[in-house]
Amino acid sequence: MVETLVLIEHDRHCVKRPSLHGITLARQLGGEYALLVLGQGLDEIAASLVSYGASAVVVADDPALTEPLADRYATVIAEAARKRDSRTVLGTSSTFSKDVLPRAAALLDVPMVTDVLAIEEKNGSTSYRRPVNAGSMLATVKLETDRRVLTARATAFEAPAADAAACPIERFEFDVASLPNGMEFISRDQRISGRPDLTEAAVVVCGGRPLKDKETFERLVGGLADGLGGAVGATRAAVDAGMAPNDYQVGQTGKVIAPQLYIGIGISGAIQHLAGIKDSRVIVAINKDPDAPIFQVATIGDLHQIVPQFIDALRRG
Ligand SMILES: Cc1cc2nc3c(=O)[nH]c(=O)nc-3n(C[C@H](O)[C@H](O)[C@H](O)COP(=O)(O)OP(=O)(O)OC[C@H]3O[C@@H](n4cnc5c(N)ncnc54)[C@H](O)[C@@H]3O)c2cc1C
């Protein structure tokens, strides 16, 4: 049986919901799929994954994997794919998968397609649609081999239902001594925020360059986001100016989001920013320049459709 191995991300406590969207692509590829989780102390996380219709939840649980060091993780992923004879290793597009999966593809000596938006099966071969040039164009590509590493854009695939009978949880045994030691974990610098995760929030408020300083950014962008129960994002200009931390950046070189409601405050709508927001359901822009490019993607529509979506987004926070 052809197997896809779907890499699931977590924050040590919970599964990161966008990483579940890769399961939807795995279902479209056909055949069986198993879910792979790496880390330490994964019992609860593994138990939360058993109903997604996978053949197994494969758990690489070891103190050596406590920190997501890319060289170790890639080695374990490649070894799991080899031992299980998985034809496809699949993750969702994220900072984590960008770090780990290209290395796994190199170790497996297979090609990789990133940011898959859709697939098409024709005459037994698969082609992949993916954005290029900051999302201003779409390319359709084919691979010469049937073994592959893929990442799926979470915003392009629906969240999968978790309504299947529970599958087994299998422990993946690997030789810890043979893991590479090219990277050493030194420290973790983590921001604890009471706000929802940027990639999962129903409402996102993003701020741009004219917010000028950190205090004004937090007061206006953070204040509006908190009032709406939403997440905070920023343009690269705002991040580079030190108004917002790096992990707030939305766009081509930041996070790709698709909330129910996006509100851009003082954002021009550069192509690199739009690449990260254009799948948002309702786009609201606050800008004093009526010719700013963001108005080309801002929502124009029937109040009877838009306002209920708006209310729905606010209810979901
Ligand atoms: C390779 C590459 C990758 C990049 N990746 C990203 C990325 O991932 N994400 C990203 O965001 N950018 C990215 N950029 C940068 C991008 O090109 C833009 O420079 C950036 O998005 C602009 O940010 P901004 O809209 O905040 O600023 P600006 O473009 O300066 O726009 C500010 C807007 O605020 C409006 N404004 C000013 N004052 C007010 C006011 N008082 N009230 C209301 N409106 C006001 C102005 O009319 C203007 O439209 C990338 C660039 C490159 C080259």
The ligand as an SDF file (V2000), in Angstrom:
LIG
                    3D

 53 58  0  0  0  0  0  0  0  0999 V2000
   12.1240   39.9270   -0.9210 C   0  0  0  0  0  0  0  0  0  0  0  0
   11.1460   40.7620   -0.1370 C   0  0  0  0  0  0  0  0  0  0  0  0
   10.3210   40.1240    0.7720 C   0  0  0  0  0  0  0  0  0  0  0  0
    9.3950   40.8740    1.5170 C   0  0  0  0  0  0  0  0  0  0  0  0
    8.5710   40.2220    2.3850 N   0  0  0  0  0  0  0  0  0  0  0  0
    7.6070   40.9350    3.0200 C   0  0  0  0  0  0  0  0  0  0  0  0
    6.6780   40.2760    3.8850 C   0  0  0  0  0  0  0  0  0  0  0  0
    6.7250   39.0600    4.1120 O   0  0  0  0  0  0  0  0  0  0  0  0
    5.7240   41.0300    4.4750 N   0  0  0  0  0  0  0  0  0  0  0  0
    5.6190   42.3880    4.2750 C   0  0  0  0  0  0  0  0  0  0  0  0
    4.7110   43.0070    4.8510 O   0  0  0  0  0  0  0  0  0  0  0  0
    6.4960   43.0200    3.4870 N   0  0  0  0  0  0  0  0  0  0  0  0
    7.4920   42.3430    2.8700 C   0  0  0  0  0  0  0  0  0  0  0  0
    8.3800   43.0070    2.0860 N   0  0  0  0  0  0  0  0  0  0  0  0
    8.3610   44.4820    2.0990 C   0  0  0  0  0  0  0  0  0  0  0  0
    7.3010   45.0820    1.1880 C   0  0  0  0  0  0  0  0  0  0  0  0
    7.8320   45.2220   -0.1120 O   0  0  0  0  0  0  0  0  0  0  0  0
    6.8680   46.4890    1.6850 C   0  0  0  0  0  0  0  0  0  0  0  0
    8.0180   47.3110    1.7870 O   0  0  0  0  0  0  0  0  0  0  0  0
    6.1640   46.4920    3.0380 C   0  0  0  0  0  0  0  0  0  0  0  0
    5.1390   45.5230    3.0550 O   0  0  0  0  0  0  0  0  0  0  0  0
    5.5500   47.8750    3.2660 C   0  0  0  0  0  0  0  0  0  0  0  0
    5.0250   47.9360    4.5470 O   0  0  0  0  0  0  0  0  0  0  0  0
    3.9130   49.0040    4.9270 P   0  0  0  0  0  0  0  0  0  0  0  0
    2.6870   48.7700    4.1170 O   0  0  0  0  0  0  0  0  0  0  0  0
    3.8150   48.9660    6.4080 O   0  0  0  0  0  0  0  0  0  0  0  0
    4.5950   50.3990    4.5720 O   0  0  0  0  0  0  0  0  0  0  0  0
    4.3560   51.4020    3.3730 P   0  0  0  0  0  0  0  0  0  0  0  0
    4.4770   50.7040    2.0720 O   0  0  0  0  0  0  0  0  0  0  0  0
    5.2450   52.5550    3.6380 O   0  0  0  0  0  0  0  0  0  0  0  0
    2.8380   51.8410    3.5060 O   0  0  0  0  0  0  0  0  0  0  0  0
    2.3450   52.6320    4.5300 C   0  0  0  0  0  0  0  0  0  0  0  0
    0.9120   53.0030    4.1790 C   0  0  0  0  0  0  0  0  0  0  0  0
    0.3500   53.7160    5.2670 O   0  0  0  0  0  0  0  0  0  0  0  0
   -0.4670   54.7630    4.7670 C   0  0  0  0  0  0  0  0  0  0  0  0
   -0.5300   55.8030    5.8090 N   0  0  0  0  0  0  0  0  0  0  0  0
    0.4400   56.6610    6.2050 C   0  0  0  0  0  0  0  0  0  0  0  0
    0.0110   57.4180    7.2280 N   0  0  0  0  0  0  0  0  0  0  0  0
   -1.2650   57.0470    7.4890 C   0  0  0  0  0  0  0  0  0  0  0  0
   -2.2470   57.4690    8.4200 C   0  0  0  0  0  0  0  0  0  0  0  0
   -1.9870   58.4350    9.3150 N   0  0  0  0  0  0  0  0  0  0  0  0
   -3.4510   56.8700    8.3920 N   0  0  0  0  0  0  0  0  0  0  0  0
   -3.7390   55.9000    7.4900 C   0  0  0  0  0  0  0  0  0  0  0  0
   -2.8410   55.4610    6.5710 N   0  0  0  0  0  0  0  0  0  0  0  0
   -1.6170   56.0210    6.5800 C   0  0  0  0  0  0  0  0  0  0  0  0
    0.2190   55.2240    3.5070 C   0  0  0  0  0  0  0  0  0  0  0  0
   -0.7290   55.8140    2.6390 O   0  0  0  0  0  0  0  0  0  0  0  0
    0.7980   53.9100    2.9510 C   0  0  0  0  0  0  0  0  0  0  0  0
   -0.1060   53.3260    2.0320 O   0  0  0  0  0  0  0  0  0  0  0  0
    9.3120   42.2840    1.3440 C   0  0  0  0  0  0  0  0  0  0  0  0
   10.1480   42.9090    0.4160 C   0  0  0  0  0  0  0  0  0  0  0  0
   11.0530   42.1610   -0.3120 C   0  0  0  0  0  0  0  0  0  0  0  0
   11.9270   42.8630   -1.3100 C   0  0  0  0  0  0  0  0  0  0  0  0
  1  2  1  0
  2  3  1  0
  2 52  2  0
  3  4  2  0
  4  5  1  0
  4 50  1  0
  5  6  2  0
  6  7  1  0
  6 13  1  0
  7  8  2  0
  7  9  1  0
  9 10  1  0
 10 11  2  0
 10 12  1  0
 12 13  2  0
 13 14  1  0
 14 15  1  0
 14 50  1  0
 15 16  1  0
 16 17  1  0
 16 18  1  0
 18 19  1  0
 18 20  1  0
 20 21  1  0
 20 22  1  0
 22 23  1  0
 23 24  1  0
 24 25  2  0
 24 26  1  0
 24 27  1  0
 27 28  1  0
 28 29  2  0
 28 30  1  0
 28 31  1  0
 31 32  1  0
 32 33  1  0
 33 34  1  0
 33 48  1  0
 34 35  1  0
 35 36  1  0
 35 46  1  0
 36 37  1  0
 36 45  1  0
 37 38  2  0
 38 39  1  0
 39 40  1  0
 39 45  2  0
 40 41  1  0
 40 42  2  0
 42 43  1  0
 43 44  2  0
 44 45  1  0
 46 47  1  0
 46 48  1  0
 48 49  1  0
 50 51  2  0
 51 52  1  0
 52 53  1  0
M  END
$$$$
